[in-house]
Amino acid sequence: MKIHGETIHVPGVAYVAIPRQDHDDIVFTCKAVLSYEEFDAICPTPDAPWVIHRTDGKRQDYDDNQYVKARGEWAIKRQAWMVLKSMSGTDGLEWDTVTWGDPETWSGYTDELLGAGFSPMEISRILEAVYDANGLNQDKIEAATKRFLSGVRAKAAGGPSPEEGQPTILSGEPVSVTG
C-alpha cells in the first residue's frame, strides 16, 4: 500500500520506561499487533446457537445466556492476548505464570506484574503504551485528525497550510490575509 507514493509498512511502536531506584530503568517495548490469526487459531469466535422461530424461521440466538457468557470470556482473552502479543516486543521479557498456548493463563499478566513489584499506576502506564502502539489512543487520533483538517481548511481558503508557514513580503512583515 502506498499513500502519496510512499510505501506504508511501519507498525506502531511505543516505549515505556519504569524507573527503579536500585535497578536500571525497566523498559517495555510495545508493538502493534498486525494479525490476530494466531489468536483465532487458539480461540475461535464463539458461535451463537441456532433456533427455529415461529415467525422469523431459523436464526441465531445472540441473546442466549451461554453464548453471551462465552462471548464475554472470549473478548477478555482476546484483549489479554493483544496486550501480551504487543508486549512481546520487549527484549528479554519472560512470564512465569502466563503460557502462550493456554488462554486460561493470559489474563494473569496483571497479577504477575503486581507480583513483580509494579504498582497499579505503572501497570496502567504499560497498558497505555500497548494501546498507543495499537492505535487505540483516542486523543492522538483526534489530534492527528485536527492537524489534517486544519491543513485542508487552509488549502481550501487559499491560505498557507501550517506546514508551509505564512508568506512574508520584502519588508519581512507577514502578508495580511484579510487583504
KAGISUL-V378516 format. One record per residue. N is the residue number from 1. SS is DSSP state (~ for helix, > for strand, _ for the rest). PSI is psi in degrees with one decimal (* if undefined). Layout:
N:SS:PSI
N:SS:PSI
This chain:
1:_:142.4
2:>:148.1
3:>:120.5
4:_:39.1
5:_:-3.0
6:>:125.7
7:>:131.1
8:_:116.1
9:_:17.8
10:_:109.4
11:_:158.0
12:_:142.9
13:>:139.6
14:>:144.1
15:>:145.1
16:>:127.2
17:>:124.0
18:>:115.7
19:_:146.9
20:_:136.8
21:_:-45.7
22:_:24.5
23:_:159.7
24:_:154.6
25:_:145.2
26:>:118.3
27:>:125.1
28:>:134.7
29:>:118.4
30:>:123.8
31:>:152.2
32:_:139.9
33:_:114.8
34:_:-13.4
35:_:140.7
36:_:14.4
37:~:-42.6
38:~:-44.5
39:~:-47.5
40:~:-32.5
41:~:-34.6
42:~:-39.2
43:_:83.2
44:_:151.2
45:_:130.3
46:_:146.4
47:_:137.9
48:_:145.5
49:_:152.3
50:>:138.6
51:>:156.9
52:>:117.9
53:>:141.1
54:_:-42.8
55:_:-29.3
56:_:-10.0
57:>:-152.6
58:>:128.5
59:>:164.3
60:>:141.4
61:_:93.1
62:_:-5.3
63:_:-1.3
64:_:128.7
65:~:-43.2
66:~:-38.9
67:~:-45.6
68:~:-43.1
69:~:-46.4
70:~:-39.6
71:~:-39.8
72:~:-44.2
73:~:-39.8
74:~:-42.5
75:~:-38.6
76:~:-43.5
77:~:-39.6
78:~:-42.5
79:~:-43.5
80:~:-42.3
81:~:-42.3
82:~:-43.1
83:~:-49.0
84:~:-42.9
85:~:-42.3
86:~:-44.6
87:~:-15.8
88:_:-8.5
89:_:-8.6
90:_:120.0
91:_:126.0
92:_:3.4
93:_:125.7
94:_:140.8
95:_:143.1
96:_:-37.1
97:_:-14.7
98:_:129.4
99:_:126.7
100:_:-39.1
101:_:-3.4
102:_:95.9
103:~:-24.3
104:~:-16.8
105:~:-15.6
106:~:-42.4
107:_:-4.7
108:_:-0.1
109:~:-34.4
110:~:-42.7
111:~:-38.2
112:~:-39.7
113:~:-42.8
114:~:-43.8
115:~:-25.0
116:_:0.4
117:_:10.5
118:_:134.8
119:_:161.4
120:~:-36.1
121:~:-37.2
122:~:-39.7
123:~:-39.9
124:~:-39.7
125:~:-38.8
126:~:-45.0
127:~:-36.3
128:~:-39.9
129:~:-38.8
130:~:-47.0
131:~:-36.9
132:~:-46.8
133:~:-32.2
134:_:11.7
135:_:26.5
136:_:30.1
137:_:104.0
138:~:-37.0
139:~:-43.6
140:~:-37.1
141:~:-44.0
142:~:-38.4
143:~:-42.4
144:~:-40.0
145:~:-41.9
146:~:-42.2
147:~:-43.9
148:~:-49.1
149:~:-34.3
150:~:-35.9
151:~:-39.4
152:~:-44.0
153:~:-41.1
154:~:-42.6
155:~:-38.6
156:~:-32.8
157:_:-4.8
158:_:5.5
159:_:179.0
160:_:149.7
161:_:161.5
162:_:-28.6
163:_:-31.3
164:_:-28.3
165:_:168.4
166:_:133.6
167:_:154.8
168:>:156.9
169:_:175.5
170:_:-30.0
171:_:-11.4
172:_:-5.7
173:_:146.5
174:>:145.8
175:_:137.9
176:_:127.6
177:_:-20.5
178:_:-22.3
179:_:*
